[in-house]
Amino acid sequence: MRKKIVAGNWKMNMDLSSGIELAKGVKEYFAGKTPKAEIVLCTPFIHLSVMKDVLKDSNIKFGAQNCYSEPSGAFTGEISCSMIKSTGAEYVIIGHSERRTLFKEDNKMLNKKVRMALSTGLKVIYCCGEILKEREQGIHFDVVKEQLTEGLFNLTEDEFKNVVIAYEPVWAIGTGLNATPEQAQEMQSFIRKLIAEKYGKGISENTTILYGGSCKASNAAELFSMPDVDGGLIGGASLKKEEFCAIVEAVK
């Protein structure tokens, strides 16, 4: 049975003390409980070095929101995968729509990041998804196929097993709009079929595919009830302990 995951993407929010308080709150909420999903907190870089201690004696994982594509060197301001790994982090988000649009990261660059992260022993949450104009033009399937083909599909089978896919319709991120459960299922079923064509049904059926885009406690259960939706990549709602924990508990 493939892993269910709910990952919180804090984005550029939470100073150090606020982030520690939030992480402790999530840890305390699930103390003594066995959630149906693996919980991953993807924090700003400044939090990573303290998360191992904050989250000890819990099953909560943590990760970064980005990485650089080179192992080390004169790249002022960048953070390498080995630096992320050295903090105890297990995951890194790569290809979030904000990295694609605001920082002009293309599939070729993202593929370099993916390969670097995997070679360092990190697990990758790879984001894909279309903007509103692309959906309105009816090319959303083509866009997602290209993002997966160019960003991931040169990986070996063993490498690909350490990748989680996050489908995020860009038009639904931070807008209050969310894809209907049927729209999410349609795209995530399409993604699973693409993986099966490339790597075989066995790997496809074991690949975790998350939904991201204005997922909140009020709609999480309905979204997570879809057969190809294996959890969520949660943005704004991950900044509120009660809301985020309720989303985790919506996984059945």
C-alpha positions in Angstrom: 0.0 0.0 0.0 1.5 3.4 -1.0 2.4 5.9 1.6 -0.1 8.7 2.5 1.7 12.0 3.2 0.5 15.4 4.4 3.3 18.0 4.0 3.2 21.5 5.3 4.9 24.1 3.1 5.5 27.1 5.4 6.9 29.2 2.4 8.6 32.4 3.6 6.7 32.6 6.9 7.6 32.1 10.6 10.6 33.6 12.3 12.7 31.1 14.3 10.7 31.2 17.6 7.3 31.1 15.8 8.4 28.2 13.8 9.6 26.3 16.8 6.3 27.0 18.6 4.3 25.7 15.6 6.4 22.6 15.2 6.1 21.8 18.9 2.3 22.4 18.7 1.9 19.8 15.9 4.2 17.4 17.7 2.1 17.7 21.0 -1.2 17.4 19.1 -0.2 14.0 17.7 1.6 12.7 20.8 0.2 9.3 21.5 -1.8 9.2 18.3 -1.1 7.2 15.1 -2.1 9.4 12.1 -2.9 7.6 8.9 -0.5 9.9 7.0 3.2 10.6 7.4 3.6 14.3 8.5 6.3 16.4 6.9 7.1 20.0 7.8 8.9 21.9 5.1 10.3 24.9 6.8 12.4 27.9 5.8 16.1 27.2 5.8 16.7 29.0 9.1 14.6 26.4 11.0 16.2 23.2 9.7 19.1 23.0 12.1 16.7 23.0 15.1 14.0 20.8 13.8 15.7 17.5 14.7 15.7 18.4 18.3 12.2 20.0 18.3 10.7 16.9 16.6 12.6 14.2 18.5 10.6 11.4 20.0 7.9 11.9 17.3 7.3 10.4 13.9 7.1 13.8 12.2 9.6 14.4 9.4 11.0 17.7 8.1 12.4 19.1 4.9 13.4 22.1 2.9 11.5 24.1 0.3 14.3 24.4 -2.2 17.9 23.5 -2.8 20.7 24.3 -5.2 21.8 22.2 -8.2 25.5 22.1 -7.4 27.2 20.3 -4.5 29.3 23.3 -3.2 31.2 26.3 -4.3 31.0 30.1 -4.9 27.2 30.4 -5.0 26.6 33.1 -2.4 23.3 32.8 -0.7 22.5 29.3 -2.0 22.0 26.1 0.1 23.3 22.7 -1.0 21.5 19.4 -0.7 24.3 18.1 1.6 23.8 21.1 3.9 20.1 20.2 4.1 20.8 16.6 4.6 23.3 17.4 7.5 20.4 18.9 9.5 18.6 15.6 9.6 16.0 16.7 7.0 14.6 13.9 4.9 12.7 15.8 2.2 13.1 18.7 -0.2 10.4 20.4 -2.3 11.5 21.0 -5.9 9.6 22.7 -8.7 7.0 24.6 -6.7 5.0 26.9 -8.9 6.5 29.9 -7.1 10.0 28.7 -8.0 8.9 28.2 -11.6 7.2 31.6 -12.0 8.9 34.0 -9.7 12.4 32.6 -10.1 12.2 31.3 -13.6 13.3 27.8 -12.9 12.7 25.6 -15.9 12.4 21.8 -16.1 16.0 21.4 -17.1 17.2 23.3 -13.9 14.7 21.4 -11.8 15.9 18.1 -13.1 19.5 19.0 -12.0 18.1 19.8 -8.6 16.2 16.5 -8.4 19.2 14.5 -9.4 21.4 16.3 -6.9 18.9 15.8 -4.1 18.5 12.1 -4.7 22.2 11.6 -5.0 22.5 13.2 -1.5 20.0 10.8 0.0 17.1 13.3 0.2 13.5 12.4 -0.9 12.0 14.8 -3.4 8.5 16.3 -3.4 8.3 17.3 -7.1 5.6 19.8 -8.0 3.8 20.0 -11.3 0.7 21.8 -12.4 -0.9 24.2 -14.9 -1.8 27.9 -14.7 -5.4 29.0 -15.4 -4.8 30.0 -19.0 -3.4 26.6 -19.8 -6.4 24.9 -18.3 -8.8 27.2 -20.2 -6.9 26.4 -23.4 -7.3 22.7 -22.7 -3.5 22.0 -22.7 -3.2 21.2 -18.9 -2.5 17.6 -19.5 0.3 18.5 -22.0 1.8 20.9 -19.6 2.0 18.4 -16.7 3.3 15.7 -19.0 6.1 18.0 -20.1 7.0 18.9 -16.6 7.2 15.2 -15.6 9.0 14.1 -18.7 11.7 16.8 -18.6 11.9 17.0 -14.9 11.9 13.4 -13.8 11.7 10.8 -16.5 15.5 10.4 -17.0 15.7 9.0 -13.5 16.4 5.3 -12.9 13.7 3.2 -11.3 15.5 3.1 -8.0 15.9 6.9 -8.1 12.3 7.4 -8.9 11.1 5.4 -5.9 12.3 8.3 -3.7 10.1 10.8 -5.5 6.7 12.0 -4.3 4.6 13.9 -6.9 2.6 17.0 -5.8 0.0 18.1 -8.4 -0.8 21.8 -7.8 -3.1 23.6 -10.1 -1.5 27.0 -10.0 -4.8 28.8 -10.3 -5.8 27.3 -7.0 -2.8 28.3 -4.9 -3.5 31.0 -2.4 -6.6 32.0 -4.3 -9.2 30.3 -2.2 -10.2 28.3 -5.2 -9.5 24.6 -5.2 -9.8 22.0 -7.9 -12.9 19.9 -7.4 -12.2 16.4 -6.1 -13.1 15.2 -9.6 -10.6 17.5 -11.3 -7.9 16.5 -8.9 -8.6 12.8 -9.4 -8.6 13.2 -13.2 -5.2 14.8 -13.3 -3.7 12.5 -10.6 -5.0 9.5 -12.4 -3.4 10.8 -15.6 -0.1 11.3 -13.8 -0.2 7.8 -12.5 -0.7 6.4 -16.0 2.3 8.4 -17.3 4.4 6.9 -14.5 3.1 3.4 -15.4 4.1 3.9 -19.1 7.6 5.0 -18.1 8.4 2.8 -15.1 5.7 0.1 -15.0 2.5 -0.5 -13.1 4.3 -1.7 -9.9 6.2 1.6 -9.4 3.2 3.6 -10.5 0.9 2.1 -7.9 3.5 2.7 -5.2 4.1 6.4 -6.1 2.6 8.8 -3.7 0.8 11.7 -5.5 -0.3 14.6 -3.4 -2.8 17.5 -4.1 -1.8 21.1 -3.4 -3.9 24.2 -3.9 -6.1 25.8 -1.3 -6.6 22.5 0.5 -8.0 23.1 4.0 -9.8 21.3 6.8 -13.2 21.9 5.2 -12.4 20.2 1.9 -9.5 17.8 2.7 -11.6 14.7 3.4 -13.5 15.0 0.1 -10.2 15.5 -1.8 -8.4 12.7 0.0 -11.3 10.3 -0.7 -10.3 10.2 -4.4 -8.5 7.0 -5.2 -5.4 8.7 -6.7 -5.0 11.5 -4.1 -2.6 10.3 -1.5 -2.5 13.3 0.7 -1.7 17.0 0.4 1.0 19.6 0.0 -0.5 22.3 2.3 0.4 26.0 2.1 -1.4 28.6 4.1 -3.3 26.1 6.2 -0.1 24.6 7.4 0.7 27.8 9.4 -2.2 27.2 11.8 -1.8 24.3 14.1 -5.5 23.3 14.4 -6.1 23.6 10.7 -3.1 21.6 9.7 -3.7 18.9 12.2 -7.3 18.6 11.1 -6.1 18.1 7.5 -3.8 15.3 8.6 -6.7 13.7 10.4 -8.8 13.9 7.2 -6.6 11.1 5.8 -8.4 7.8 6.2 
